[in-house]
């Protein structure tokens, strides 16, 4: 997957995990399963504001805001900053993102919710770190282009 090859421990990002990350951060990747003819510009309703190119949480900034709002600001900041990435517990990540968003992504990827959260909690620190090489949060279109490369 190019940019994200060494972002995940073991270097293995599966297609369901890329779909999940795209659903969170990009939105255009929401139609990961061909069973549903979901329009990429019309994400399924979520408890938060959605945007055509910002994923279910409004992009990377929205994800980081959710983490900060749930009391995990120090963890989120470590992913964006240039120091060591702090881990996040799968259950803490699920609580921060919210059950409706997790359910939606799990359905799109075909993964069960607990496995999805486990993989996201492992992958997100490295993915966010790769997307923010200078400690700056990129625009949604920049995140989308990183997923398309």
C-alpha positions in Angstrom: 0.0 0.0 0.0 3.0 2.3 -0.4 3.0 5.0 2.2 1.4 2.7 4.8 3.6 -0.4 4.3 5.6 0.0 7.5 2.9 2.0 9.5 1.4 -1.2 11.0 3.4 -3.6 13.1 4.3 -6.5 10.8 3.8 -4.3 7.8 0.6 -6.0 6.8 -2.5 -3.9 6.0 -5.3 -6.1 4.9 -8.0 -4.9 2.5 -10.7 -4.9 5.2 -8.4 -2.7 7.4 -7.8 -0.3 4.5 -11.5 -0.1 3.9 -12.0 0.6 7.6 -9.3 3.3 7.7 -10.7 4.8 4.6 -14.2 4.9 6.0 -12.9 6.7 9.1 -10.6 9.1 7.3 -11.6 9.5 3.7 -15.2 8.5 3.1 -14.8 7.6 -0.5 -13.8 4.1 0.5 -17.1 3.5 2.3 -18.4 1.3 -0.6 -15.9 -1.5 0.3 -18.3 -4.3 -0.3 -19.9 -4.7 -3.7 -23.1 -6.2 -2.3 -24.4 -2.7 -1.6 -24.4 -0.1 -4.3 -23.5 2.7 -1.9 -22.8 6.0 -3.4 -19.3 7.1 -2.3 -20.4 10.7 -2.0 -23.3 9.8 0.3 -22.0 8.0 3.4 -24.5 6.2 5.6 -25.9 8.3 8.4 -23.6 8.6 11.4 -24.0 10.3 14.8 -21.5 13.0 13.7 -21.3 15.4 10.8 -20.2 13.6 7.6 -18.5 15.0 4.6 -18.1 13.6 1.1 -14.3 13.6 1.5 -13.9 13.5 5.3 -15.0 10.0 6.3 -17.5 9.2 9.0 -15.9 11.4 11.6 -15.0 14.4 9.3 -11.5 13.3 8.4 -8.3 12.9 10.4 -9.0 16.1 12.3 -12.4 14.7 13.3 -11.0 11.5 14.5 -8.4 13.3 16.6 -11.1 15.6 18.0 -13.1 12.5 19.0 -10.1 11.0 20.8 -9.4 14.3 22.6 -13.0 14.6 23.6 -12.9 11.1 25.1 -9.9 12.0 27.2 -7.2 10.5 24.9 -5.7 13.8 23.8 -2.2 12.9 24.9 -2.4 9.6 22.9 -3.7 11.4 19.8 -1.1 14.1 20.1 1.7 11.5 20.3 0.6 10.1 16.9 0.7 13.6 15.3 3.9 14.7 17.0 7.3 13.6 16.2 8.0 11.5 19.3 7.0 7.9 20.2 3.5 6.9 19.3 1.5 5.9 22.4 -0.8 2.9 22.1 -4.6 3.0 22.5 -6.7 0.2 24.0 -9.3 -1.2 21.5 -12.2 -0.6 23.9 -11.0 3.0 24.5 -10.9 3.6 20.8 -14.4 2.1 20.3 -15.8 4.4 23.0 -14.2 7.4 21.5 -15.3 6.7 17.9 -18.8 5.6 19.0 -20.8 2.4 18.6 -22.8 3.5 15.6 -19.7 4.4 13.6 -18.0 1.1 14.6 -21.1 -0.9 13.6 -21.2 0.9 10.2 -17.5 0.2 9.5 -17.8 -3.4 10.7 -20.7 -4.0 8.3 -18.8 -2.4 5.4 -15.7 -4.5 6.0 -17.3 -7.8 6.9 -15.3 -7.9 10.2 -16.8 -8.3 13.6 -16.7 -5.2 15.8 -14.1 -6.4 18.3 -11.7 -7.6 15.6 -12.1 -4.3 13.8 -11.3 -2.3 16.9 -8.3 -4.5 17.7 -6.9 -3.9 14.2 -7.7 -0.2 14.2 -6.1 0.3 17.6 -3.0 -1.4 16.3 -2.9 0.4 13.0 -4.1 4.0 13.8 -1.0 5.2 15.7 1.3 4.4 12.8 -1.2 5.5 10.1 -1.8 8.9 11.8 2.0 9.2 12.3 2.6 8.6 8.6 -0.1 11.1 7.6 1.3 13.8 9.8 5.1 13.7 9.1 5.8 17.3 10.3 3.3 17.3 13.1 0.7 19.0 10.9 -2.8 17.6 10.2 -3.3 17.4 6.4 -6.3 18.6 4.5 -9.0 15.9 3.8 -8.0 15.8 0.1 -4.4 15.2 1.0 -5.4 12.2 3.2 -7.5 10.9 0.3 -4.6 11.1 -2.1 -2.4 9.2 0.4 -5.0 6.4 0.3 -5.1 6.4 -3.5 -1.4 6.2 -4.0 
